[in-house]
Amino acid sequence: MRTYASVSSYWFTSGTYMLLQQVASLFFGFGGFYLLVRTLTKEEFGTWTLFYTIAAFVELARNGLVQNAQIKFTAMLKGEGGYGRVMTASLVLNVLFTVLVCGLLYLTAPVIDRWTGAPQLSIMFLYFTLTVVASIPISQCNYAQQSNLDLRGVFFSNFTRLVTFFVVIVVAVVSELEISLWQLVIAQGICTGLGSVVAVLISRKYLRFSRHIDWPLMLRLFHYGKFSFGTNVGSMLSGIVTQVLLSSLLSPVAVGLFGIAFRVNTLVEVPIVTLATVLFPKSAKRAEEEGLPAVKYLYERSVACLLAFCLPALLLVEFFAEPIVTLIAGSEYREAAPLLRISILLILLVPFSRQFGVVIDSIGKPDLNFYLLIGRTALTIALSYGLINTSGIPGALWGTLLAMAVNVVVVLFILRKEMRVRLKNIVYYFKQFYRKDVWSMTHQVFGMVFKQAA
């Protein structure tokens, strides 16, 4: 029987680990960005930004195909032997995905330079296959931990990967070594391998596999995961295509400026990513046990909470865009400040879309999210292409913003039909957050601190 204490323990423990992971990702990712933007030329930094986006795209695609399917089917198949069959099937799917990605990287490497105007991308693509292969153990172990509502290993394995790569950058900069972009890619692969070692050591008790591959089950995972895969691909594909358009129509320098604006967005979106990661396993479980009303409540409450967190950050960035850009990237990138004022508006729309993907996947309808993302991606690319030609870099941002606004309208319509989600409820919880929740959480935190001190 589920108790209030057990629910509170899950949210507190899982939320703490995911918040720590996001803070670590934020700190070390931003730290590496801070050093590289001051060390690389504008052309090199633009190339690195484009590569980094593609690398994140591959990781997100893997998560979409394997992660959500494994979590969902682990919750469904609780009988004897079911867990091992799901683990083996998901591992096979993970390996097949890796083989496909490595093949695509080898095929596209010879021509990617001409497509983007970034001459170093081809060799970077070839060495990136090392990272893709090294990601199999760390991803599989992380999925197993998430399936068991235990995120300790997820944090420590990713922390290892992040901190070691950051140390590589620091040593290279402090020692004034002339490190090339392809050498950074090799270092990234080695650091991912170290993270995989940590992941295996921590999650050993969850790594229980069946002796034989259940191919029908693997196909079920694939057919479920293909929609989440398409959703994740669609969510980043528009950004990648936009950056490729900027690089080919303008220059790699434009990609760097675009990337600086979105780097700040990434910082602000930490609570969104944290809550989305924690919410899916719990939402999948509650969908099985309690039905749609519980999932409806989770969506409305989580979106309201995220908007309440993000609004102060948005106002801060709008008022202090120039100092923020100067602080994180240096005065030579000050021209990115107007871009930041546009891109930061996205954080008012992202919670609706991100949490929609989480809850709609958890109730077993990832196809809705997939088709919606395909439409949003096509609209983003079309608007960005037209607006880049007329307005330059700001056009790419306005195209993304307008497409996201249309997406949110459709999301709310679908959720109203599927589970009676109401915008007025989100507004109510948003107001309640500032009226009651902030003071309640502050009281609890200080109460715990003083209790431990006594």
Buried (B, 14 or more C-beta within 10 A) or exposed (E): EEEEEEEEEBBEBBBBBBBBBBEBBBEBBBBBBBBBBEBBEBBBBBBBBBBBBBBBBBBBBBBBBBBBBBBBBBBBBEEEEBBBBBBBBBBBBBBBBBEEBBEEBEEBBEEBBEEBBBEBBBBBBBBBBBBBBBBBBBBBBBBBBBBBBBBBBBBBBBBBBBBBBBBBBBEBBEEEEEBEBBBBBBBBBBBBBBBBBBBBEBBEEBBEBBEEBBEEBBEBBBEBBBBBBBBBBBBBBBBBBBBBBBBBBBBBBBBBBBBBBBBBBBBBBBBBBBBBBBBBBBBBBBBBEEEBEBBBBBBBBBBBBBBBBBBEBBEEBEEBBBEBBBEBBEEEBBEBBBBBBBBBBBBBBBBBBBBBBBBBBBBEBBBBBBBBBBBBBBBBBEBBBEBBEEEBBBBBBBBBBBBBBBBBEBBBEBBEEBBEBEBEBBEBBBEBBEEEBEEEEEEEEEEEEEEEEE
